[in-house]
Amino acid sequence: MKHLITPICVFCITVFFTSCKQEVKVESSNTDNTSLSNFLNTKNYIQIPLVKNSIGHFIIKAKVNNDSAIFILDTGASGTCIDFESAKKFKLNLKDASGGATGYGGDAQKIQTGNATIIMSGFKRDSMQITAIDLTSVNQAYSTEKSGHIDGVIGADILVGSMAVIDYETNSLFLKK
């Protein structure tokens, strides 16, 4: 569990909203659970299913360059990133980048960048710049908790750029086309 807390501080917001949900009473004349989905569909959003893994993180099934991929949804990550090992699987042409990344792997680490096509349900981004980092520690923690392997993290570059809406009641991510 110690390894899980240090490298992964994902979804603190989820805990906040979950605890607030019981205290805040929202009155509405419309109790239809699909009303948010229907509204967002009229605004050109695509609904992407989220699956909670065994440790409570939201997982997104996607494709990178037409190969299956598993991502963590991380509202606190500044950008979308892919593990170095997964980058090989997706045949990304990576180049060294200046600077470094902190967060998932602990201290500052080497990064590389490349372009990829990402597809999540009907949402698609062609030639998107992706950062490759070492997610070994994350995958080791996931392995310990029997949560499976992840290929990368969906971050703010996609979420903010696509005006993301997360519906915690239906475990759905909505992204504007």
N, C-alpha and C positions, 0 to 999 in steps of 0.2 A: 504494500500500500504506500510505503514511503516513496517508492519510485514513481508512483502514479501522481502524487501531489506535486512534486517538483516539476516534471516536464509538462504536465498537462493541467493548465488552469483554464479549462474550456467550460463555458456556459455558466459562469457565476450569475449571469442575468437570468438564466432559467430558474435557479434557486430563488432569486429575488421575486420573480413573477409568480412562481408557484406558491411562495409564502404569502404574497400579497393577494393572490386570488381568493383566499379564504376570508380576508379582511375587507376587501373592497366589493361592494355590491353595486353592480351596474344594472340599472333598470332600463329595459328595452321592451317595446311592444312587439318586436320580432324575435321569436325564440328559435327560428330555423337555423340549424347548425351550418347549413350550406350558404347562408346569406353572404358571408365574407367571401367565400369562393365565387359565388355568382357575381358579386359586385366587382371583384378583381378581374374576373374573366371579361367583363364588359370594358375594363380599362386596359386590355391587352396584356394581362399577366398570364404566366404559365405556372401551373401547380406542380410542384416536385415533392414526392413523398419523402418524409424523413423517418428513419427507423432508429429507435433507441437501442444502443448496444447494452451489454450486460453491466457496464459501469455508468450508464446514463447519458452517454454522449450521442448526439444525433449523427447518423451516418447517411451519406447520400451515395446511391449507386449511380455511376456515370460512365462515360466513355471518354478516353483520351486517345486521339488519333485512331478512333474506331476500335480500340481495345478496352475491355471492361476494367473499371477502376472503382475503388472504394475510397471515399473522402470523409473526413470529419468536417462538420460545419462549425466554424469558429468565428463568432461575431467579433472577437477581440484581435484576430490576426489581421495585420495590415494588408496582406496580399495572399493570393493563392500560391501554394507551393506543392512540390512533388518530391518524394524521396529519391535520392540518387539512384538506388537500385531499381525503383519503378520507372525512372526516366529512361533507363536502358530498355526495359520492356516496351515502353511506348515509342522507342526509337527517336528520342528527342536529340537534336543537335545542340549540345550545350556549349556555352562559352563562359570563361571565367568572368566574374563581375567584381567590381570594386566594392569595398565595404564588407559587411558580414551580417549574419542573422543571429538574433538572440531569441530566446523563448523556449521553443520545443526541445532543442538539443542542449539547453543550459547556457554555457558561456558562448561568446561570439564564435561563429564558425564560418568556414568558407562557403560561398554560394556561387552558383552558376545560373545562367539564364538561357532560355530557349523559347521557341514558339510552339504552340500546340492548339489543336481544336478540341474543345471541351463540349460534351453534350450531356445534359441532365434532363431526362424526359424530353419535352419538346423544345427546351431551351438550348441554344447553340451559340458558341463564341469561336469564330475562326481566327487563326493566327494570333492567339492571345499570348502575351508574354507571361511565362511561368518561371518561377524561381525554384531551383532544385537545391534542397538542403538535406542534411543527414537526419533522418527520422528514426534511426536505429533505436534510440532510447525509448521513443514513443511505442514502437512496435514490440520492444522487449516488455514494456509495462503492459501493453495489451495482451501479449502472450501469457504473461503471469496471471492476468485476470480472465483468460480464455475469451477474449473479445475479438480475436481475429486480427488479420493484417490490414493496415491502411496504406494506401498509396500516396495520400496527400491531404491537404487542408484547403477547404474553400474559405477564402477570406474576404476582406472588405472591398478589394478591387472589383469583385463580382457583385457583392451584396449592395454596396453603395451605388456602384455604376448601373445596377439594374433595379434600383429602388426596392430592395427586398422587403418583404413582409413575412414574418414567421407567425404561423397560427399554431400555438401550443396545444389548443384543444383538439385539433385534427392531425397534429404532427405533420404539418405541411410547410414548405417554403414556397413563396410566390416570388417570381422574378419577372420584371417587365421585359417584353420582347425588345 
